[in-house]
Amino acid sequence: MWDTLLRALALVMVIEGLMPLLAPDRWRLMLARVASVDSRSLRVFGAVLVGVGVLSLQLLRG
């Protein structure tokens, strides 16, 4: 189980690193826009992402 979790975290790092690697200027602009969003909206967005992720994992596991 731990090896699967570590592989998943490593894949997240690879995916998260693609944008700053391939388009650093656009990534910087995106971060500036995200920084200006209020906390409640970020929480809602995060909750939606977690929900979609959990649902996706369940469907793929199924």
URTABEL-V895972 format. One line per field, one symbol per residue. ss: DSSP state (h for helix, s for strand, l for the rest). psi: psi as a letter, one per 30 degrees, with the letter a starting at -180 (. if undefined). A space follows every 50 residues. Layout:
ss = ???
psi = ???
This chain:
ss = lhhhhhhhhhhhhhhhhhhhhhlhhhhhhhhhhhhlllhhhhhhhhhhhh hhhhhhhhhhhl
psi = eeeeeeeeeeeeeeeffeefeeieeeeeeeeeeeffkleeeeeeeeeeee eeeeeeeeeee.
